[in-house]
Amino acid sequence: MKKTKRRITTRRLAASVLLKWEGLSRSGRMSLAHLTEDFLENTGPWSARDRALVRELVFGVVRWLVLLDRHIDFQLISGKKRLSTIVRSHLRIGVFQILFLDRIPFSAAVNEAVKGVKSSNNAWASGLVNAVLRRVAERRESLGPDMARRCEDTMGLDAVERLAIETSHPLWMVKGWVGRYGLEEAQAVCRANNIKAPLTLRVNTLTITREKVLSNLAGHGIDAVPGRYGPEAIMIRGYSGSPVVIPGFKQGWFQVQDEAAQLVSYCLAPMPGEIILDACAGPGGKTTHIAQLIRDQGVVEATDRNDARLELLKENQERLGMKCISYIPFESFNARFSELEGRYHRILVDAPCSGLGVIRRHPDIKWNRTRASMSELASQQRSLLNGLAPLIRPGGTMVYATCTLEPEETREVVEDFLSGHPGWNLISAEKVLPAAARSLVDENGFFVIFPSPNGPDGFSAAVLKSPIIKNAKKFPKR
């Protein structure tokens, strides 16, 4: 996108982002976060306040997409009138502001939407937009926010359909959760998905203690408390700015990382002096945590299909001051595969997955997934586990982790792996997790955590142990 001089308002920029996002195919969409930042970068400069508003509007609309459309369609005089995507985008932004935001006057939400439509090729629809939004605003004023958000035309639907609409989730997804967990638990998951995730830090205990970081944050007026499960975790409440300006970030005192993701590294139980592979390293949250847990003593090798993500890992490693991490470009990793057999004491497989456990952070995920895509991901996950198994030493540990709780991506993948690898065993994660997190281990030994308000993301992990072979080949420590 060519950088241009800014001539648009925040609402119109948000509408442009939404228009672009909706026009991309599900399989070809870049993440909503990246798309939004791309637009902000190429239409600026924008103030921090304006950036925050654009993000809130874009993410809020995508988070509540079905509910917003239901309200819009109900208010249209001719029923589900076919609207152009730009008109619907402005309507969605206006309805979101009226129903979910308190600090923006209703009149401003209505007027900005009308102006946005007038500036497009759909100026004819400005009167319709004005009428729809004013009716929604009148409803909000007379009923209050909670009652106004309820759709007037859902009373005849069954409880599952109503839940899907009122919490704005795909019906197939909600049906699956109700079938597995029951209606009440499915309601809790859906509602948690619509609450903004807290900002969570992982203290870099190689350089500083959690107590000192908490004291430093308090001294700067930041409301921070210890995490619930992880010994290095800190939760920051009510913070909406960029993490990079938090005191201590540049000094490498902490890494932004959800508490559930922190617990995955504990499942691996890494030890100083070991050779460890992070096979899907990404930007390195877990990679750097592994290095931290082995006190920067050993070898942590990282690879990822996306070289750009490895560049982010290098930046994080440098900021955190860690020396034991090295990188293997994905093509080189594949080329060297045979010589890496039996090299690693431990392998972390933080597998590409549906991401349904982190919907609250990435609301676009729920609209990008289908039943068919779940099966495709499960097939990839099986191939990944099967392919990496030969790289583990006898008696070594492989942790399979996903930020989803769907059985076809978690339990079923592990069961399939174990059935095809005699001698491998599933070890209860209770043996390796911090004491405060042991309640998160299910009856089969999996680490399982559901997303919850003010709590960690949804995650699952299995600890897999390779068989000990007598007279096995000896490998050097490095």
N, C-alpha and C positions, 0 to 999 in steps of 0.2 A: 504494500500500500504506500503510495507516494505521500510524503509529509506535506500537509497543506495548512494554510493559515486558518485559525479557528473562527468560524462564523456561525456556529450553532450553539444552542443552549444544551444544558445537561440532559433535559428530557428528550430532545431531538437526537442527541448522540445515543442515548439509551435505546431509543426506537430503532436507530440504524444498526446497533449491535444485534438487537433481537431479530431484525429483518434478515440480516446476514446469517445469523445462527439458524433460523428456521429454514432458510433456503439451501442449507447444506444437507447432504444425505446423512443418515444416522451413522453409517460406517465411516464417513469421511469428515465428520465434524472435528475441528480442533476443540479443545476443552473451552468451556464458556469463560473460564478465568483468563486463559491465554488470549482468546478473541477480544475480550473486554479490554485487557491491557494493551493489545495491539491498536485498537481504536483510540484509546486514550493517548498513547504515545505519538500517534500520527495525526492527531487533531489538536494538540496542545499549543501552548502550555495551559495546564489546568491547576487550580489550587488544590490543596489536600482536601478541602471541604467538598469541592466539586467532584473530585475523583471518588470520594466516599459515596456521594449521592448517586453517581452513575452506577457504581457497583451495587449499591443497595437496590436501585430500581431494576437493573438487569437481573440480578440474582433473585430478587423478590418476585418478579413476574414469572421467571422460569420455575421457581419453587412452587408457586400457586397457580400454575398455568390452567389446569382443568377447572378449578373453582372460579377463576376470573372469567374464563370463557362462558361458563354456565351463567354467571350473573349478566354478562354482556348479552348473550343470546336470549335470556329471559326478558330483558328490558327492550329488546328490539320489537317494535310494533308489529312487524310482519313475520315474527318468529325468527327462525335461524336464517336471517338474511345473509347472503353471500357477501362478505366484505373483503376488500383487498387486504393483503398482508400488512401494508403500511398503516391503513386505517385501524385494523385490529391491534397492531402494536401500540399505537397511541391510546386506544381504548383500554388495553390491558394495563398500561402504565398509569393511566388516570384512575381506573378502578382500584388498582393496588394501593396507590397513594391514599385514596379515600377510605378504603377498608382497613388498611394495616398501618398507616403512618399517622402520627398525631401532630407532628410539628409543622406540617405543610397545610396551609389553609385549603379548604375544599375549592374555593374560588380559583386559587392558583393552579390546582391540579386540572380543573376544567378548562381554564383559559389557555394554559400551555398546550393541552391536547388539541384544542380547537386551532390554535395558531400553527401547531405542527402539521395538522391535516391541511390547513389552508396553504401552507408553503409547499405542499406536495402536488402531485398530479391528480389528487383526489379532493380538491377543494369543495366539490359538490357535497361531500359527506360531513362538512363542518357542522351543519345544523343537526344532523343525526348524532354526531359525537357529543355535541353540547346537550342534547336532550337526554341521551342515555346517562351521561355522567351526572347531570343534575338530579335525575331520579335516584341514582345510587347514593348521591350525597344526602338527599332528603331522607332516604331510608336509614342511612348511618346516623343522622341527627336525631331521628325520632326513636330509633331502637337501641342505639349504642353499638360499639364495635362488635361485640360477641354475637349478638342476635342478628346484626346486619350481615355478617359474613355467612350466615346459614342460607342455603338456597331455598327458595320458596317452592320449587318444583321437584323436590327429592323425597317428599313424604311417602309417596307410593312405592318407593324402591325398597329392596331388601337391605338388611344391615350392611352387607359386604359392599354392595354398589354405593350405598350412601357414604360409607367410610372412604372408599376410593375417591369420590367426588369431594367430600368435605376436607380431606387431607391432601387432595391433589396428587394421587398416585395412579399408575396404570392398573386397571382392574385385574389383569392376569397376575400381577405382582402381589396385590392385596389378597387375592384368592389363595395364592400359594402360602402366604404367611398365616392366614386364618386356618387353613387346613393343617398346618404344622403346629402352630402355637395356640390356636384358639382365638376367638374374637377379641378378648380383652388384651392379650399380649400383643396381638397384631395392631390394635389401636395404639398401644404404648409405643411400638416401633414407628408407626406412621407419624405420630405426633412428635416424637424425638427427632425424626428426620427433618422436620420443619422448623426446628429451633436452631439458631445459629450456634455453631460449635464454639466452645471456649478456646482461648489461646493458651496452649500448654507448652512449657519449656522443659528441656532436659539439661540439667546442670552438668557442666563438664568438670567432673570431680578430679580430673588430672591437674586442674589449675586452681580450683576454688571449691568451697563447701556449699551445700544448699542453704545452710543457715546464713552464710555471708551474702549470698545472692538475694535471699528474702529480705535481709536487713537493708541492702543497697536499694532494692526496689521500693521498700517502704519509705526510705529516706527521700525518694523522688516522687512520693505521692502516688505510687502505683499499688493498687489493691491486689496482692498476691498471697496465695496460701499453698502449703505443701499439697502434692498430689495425693490421691486416695490409695493408690496401689504401689507405685514405683518409688524407690528410695531417692531417685534423682529428679522426680517430677515436681513442677511448680505450675499451678493454674493461676492465670491472671484474669480477674473478673472486670467486666465493663470496659475493656480496652478495644478501641477501634482503629488505632493508627497502625503504621507499618512496624513490624517487629525489629527492623534494622535500626530504628532510633531508640529502642529500649536500652537504657544504660547497662553496659556490660556486653552487648552483642558484638561490637567491633573488637573487644578484648578477648573474645572467644570463651566467655564464661558460660555460655549455654547455646543450645541448638533448639530451634522450634521443632517440636515433635509430639504428636499425640501420645497420651499415656499408654494406650493399647499397643501402639507400635513399639514403645519402649519395652513392654513386657515380652514381645516376640524375641528380642535379643537375649533376654534371660532364659527363654526356652532353649536357646542354643547352648547355654552354659559354657561359654568359651573360657579357655584357660591360657595363662601366659605361656609363651614359647610355642604355641600351636600354629599350624598352617591352616588358614580358614578361607573359604570362598564365599563371597556374597554374589550369587549367580544372577541376581536381578537387582543390581545395586541402586539404580535410579540416582537421585541427587544425594544419596548417602546418609540419610538419617540413621538407618540401622547399621550401615558400614562403620560410621564413626562411633556409634555406641559400642559395637563389638570391640573396636580398638580401645575404647575407654575401659571396657570390662576386663581386657587382658593387660591393662596398665601400659599400653603402647609397647608391649613386649611380645613379639611374635611376628607373624606375617598374615596380613589380611589382604587378600587379592579380590579385586572388584571388577565385574564386567557387566555390561548392559547393552541391549540392542541399540539404544539411543545414545550416540556419542555426546550429544549436547548435554544430556543428563550427567554423564561422567565429568564433563567440564564443571558443572555445578558442584559435584562431589569434590573435585580438586579444590575449588574455592572454599568449601566448608572445611575440608581437611586443613588447609593452610591457616584459616582463621582460628580453628580450634587447636592448632599447634601439634598435630599428630604426625608421627613419622613412619608408622608400621604399615600404612596402606599403600598398595601399588595397584596399577591398573592394567587390565588386559583388554584391548579393543576387541569387540565381539568377533570380528573376522579372524583376528589372530587366535582368539580362544578356540574357535572351531578348527582352525588349522593345526593347533597344538594339542588337540583333544587326546590323541592316543598317548602322548608323552605325559599327560596329566593324570592318567589312570592311577588310582591309589595314592594320590598326592596329599589329599586333605584329611585332617582330623575331623573337621566339621564343615558342613555346607548349609548356608541359608538359602532357601528357595522362596523368596517373597514374590509369589507368582502373579503374572498378569491375570486379572480376574474382572468380574462384573462390577466390583466396587460398590455393591449395594449396602455395605456397612458404613460407607462414608458419604451417603447422599446429602447429609446436612451440610457438608463442606462443598459438595459438587452436585447441586440439584439437577443439573443437566443429565447426570448419569441415568436417572430413572426414565428419561425420555429417549435415551440412546440405546437402551437394552430391549431385546425381544427374547421370547422363549428360544428361538433358533440360535441367537447369539450365545445364550448360556451353554448350549450343547457344544458349540464351536470352541468356546473357552475351555470347557472341561476336557475336550480332546487335546488341546494345546497343553493343558496342565499335566495330563497324563504323560504326554511325550516328553515334557520337561523333566519330570521326576524320573522317568525311566532312563532318560539320556544321561542324567547327572549321577545316577547311582554308582556307576563304575569308578567314579573319581574319588569315592570315599575309601579310607583305609579300613581294614578289618576292625570291627568294634567301634567304628566312628559314628558320628551323629549327623543326621540330616533333618532339618526343620522345614516343614512345608507350611507356609503361612499365606493367608488371603484376607483382604479387607472386605470379606463377605461372609455370610452365614448359610448360603444356599447349599443344600446337601449334595447336589450334583457337582459342586466345585470344592467341597470340603471332604466330608466323610466318605462319599462314594469314590473320590479320586484316591484317597488313602487306602481304602479297602481293595481297590483294583490293583494298586501298587503292591500291597502286601501279598495278594494272591499270586502275583507273578514273580515274586522275589522270595523264595523260601529262605528261612533263616533270619530275615529282617523282622523286627518287632516294633510295635507301638509302645512307647514308654510314657507313663503318666506325666503330664506336665507339672503335676503337683510336686514332683521331686526336685524341680529346678527353679520354680517361680519364687519370688519373694513371699514371705509368710502372709503378708496382707492380701496377696493376689491368689492364694491357693483355693479360695472359694469359687474362683472362676473356671475351675477344671470340672468337666462334666463326668458322668459315670463311666465313659469310655476312655478317659484320660486326655481328651482334647482340651486345649485352652480355648474357651468360648466366652465372648463378651458382647452383649447387645448394646447398641447405641442408647444413650439415656441423656436427659437434660442435665447439663453441667457435669457430665461424665465423659468417659472415653468413647472413641469410635467403636463401631462393630468390627470384630476381628475373630479369626479362628486360626489355630496353629496346632500341628501334630508333630511330636518328637519321635523320629524314626531312628532305630539303632540297627546298624549293619552287623552281620554275623562275625564272630571271632573265628578265624581260620587258623588251625595249628600249622606251624612251619611256614607261616605267611612270609612273603618277601619283606625284608627290612627296608625302611625308607629313612633318609636323612631328616634331621629336624628342619632343615631349611633347603 
